[in-house]
Amino acid sequence: MKDLNFPIRFKFNVTTLSNDFSAIDASGKMVAYVRQKMFKLKEDINIYDTENKSNLTHNIRADQWIDFSAAYSFKDAQGKEIGKIARQGWASIWKAHYELIDQHQKLQYHIREDSAWVKVLDSIFGQLPIIGGLTGYLFNPSYTVTDLNDQAICQLKKEPSFFGRKFTLSKLKPINKDDDERIILGFMMMVLLERRRG
């Protein structure tokens, strides 16, 4: 996942039992195919270069069973750790907050949900008959990556859709190319966790 052509679109598969999605760049090229292993006590996500799953490029795995404050390590195809994402447990109850950590175990970026009210309204209206089926079009959360100087770097937005299956990752300012990969891997893990939360 080098020289990424932003924006990157995540599109979830609703026709399979597994939690999987494709990442497509601005030119229409598939950047990655992400597949979450089912029925695992620890989160275990494999990332391939295409849907045929013949070439594994990365793996993301939780460091503990309970994911309330878990960290998820990114490894390349050779098993070398290239960074991790850590969910800030109590801080994420109201608004999702994650930290991106580099390969030297140093904090590099924050990912924060832009508005907690979107999630609250989605939860409330999702319980109502008829209207509940439209929440995927009405309430669309977004998440922003900021550096340690609180400068916005990238933003992930959920696109209006019936099943909440489409997301767009946009670059807001130039990024070091070595960080592109870590940021997109972080968002891949985060979007799986946040979709499950609702």
N, C-alpha and C positions, 0 to 999 in steps of 0.2 A: 504494500500500500504506500508506494512512494509517488511523488509528483501528482498529488491528488488535484483533480479539476473540480473545484467547488462551484455551486452547491452540490452536496451529496444527498441523495434521497434514499430513505429507508422504506421499504415496502414489505409489510408482513404478509405471509402466506396464510390464508384462512381456510385452505383446503386440505391441510395436513394436521395430524394430531400433535406433532412437535411444534415447539415455539421457534419458528425460523423466519428469517427475512433476508431480502437482497439489498445490497447497497449499490446504487447506480450513480455515476458521476454526471456532470453537466453535459457531457458529450454522448451520454447513453451507454457508456461502457460499464460493465459490471466490475465493481471494485472488490466486492466480497460477498460471500454467501454465508450467513451466520446461522448456526444450528445449535440449539440448547438441548443437551441430553436430558431425556425425561426420567423421572423417578430416581433422581440422585439426591442423597442426603446433603452433599455439597454441590453448589452450582458448578457446572462444567460445560463450557461453551467452546465449540470448535468453529474455526473460521477457515473457509476454503476460498479459492480464487474463482470458482464457478459452481453452478448448481449441481453438476454431476459429482461433486465431492471427491474428486480424484487427487487433488493437491491441497493438503492441509498447510495453511500459511501461519496460523496463530492459534493459541489456546488461551482461554481465560478461566481461571479456577479460583474458587473461594478458599480462604485459609482456615475457615472454621464452619461448623455445621449451621449454627444459628446466624442469620444474616442481618440482625438488627444493627450491628456496627461492624460488619465483616469487611475485610479487604479482599480484593480480587486481583490476582497477579496476571499480567500479560506476558506470554512467552511466545517466542518465534518458533518456526518449524524445527529448529535445532534444540529447543528446550531452554534457550537463554532468556532470562527475565529482562524485559525492556521497560518495565514500569508497573504501576498498579493504580487502582482506584479504590478509595476507602469511603464508605458511607458514614456520615456523622450522625450516629444513632438518635440521640435526644434532639439534636438540632434539626433533624429531618422530619420530626413528627408534624410540625406545622408547615414548613417549607423544605422541600428536598435540598440537601446540601451534601456534596461529595468533594473529595480532594483527590487531585491527580498527582501522583508521586513518580519521580523519574527513576531511572535504572540505578541511581546512587542512593535511593531511599530518601531523597529530599523533596519536600513539598514544592510543586511547580505551579499548579493552577487550582482554582476553585471552580466547581460547577454548582450553580444555585438556581432553583426554580424562581421564575420572575414574579409570579403572583400565586400565593396560596389560595386565594379566593376562587380561582378557576376550578381547583380540585374540590373545594367545599361545595360550590354550586353544582358541579357535575355529580357529586355524590347525592346531594339533596334531590335534584330534579331527575336523576337516574332512577329513583324509586317510584316516580309517578307514571301511571298508565299513559300510553301514547307519547307523551312528552319525553319519557325516559328513552325512547328509541331514537330521539333526535339530538341527544346530548353530544354525540360524536361530531355533530355539525356546529353546535352552539358553543361548547366549552373546549378550548384548545390550548393546553399549557405550553409554555416555552421555558427553556433553560439556557443560561448564559455562562460561558467560560470566561473567567477573569484571571489575569496574572496577579502576581504578588503586589503590584502597584494599583490594583483594582481597575485595570484597563480591560474593557470587553474585547475578547479575542474571536470567539465563535458563538453562534446561537443555534439551538435546535428547537424547531417549532413543530407541533403536531398540526397536520393539515386536516381540514374538515373532511370526515369520512364516516360512514355508518358504523364500521367495526373498529374505528380508531387504529387503522392499519398503516397510515402514511405519515412520515416525518421528514422534514427538510433541515439539513445541517448547512449553515451558511458561515462563511469566513467574514469577519468584521474588520480585520486588519491583518497585515502580513504576519505570518508565523514562520518560525524557524522550521525548515523542512523535516528535521529530526523529530519535531514535536507533533507534526501532522498525524503520524501513525498513532502516537500515544493518545492524542485527543479523540481520534475517531474510535479507537478501541474502548476508551472510557465511555463515550456516548453509546456504543453498542451494548456494553454491559448495563449502563444506567437505564436505557430505554426498556430493556427486558425487566429490570426490577420495578420501574415506575409503572409500566403497563400492568404488572401483577397487582400493584397497590391500588390501581383503579384511577 
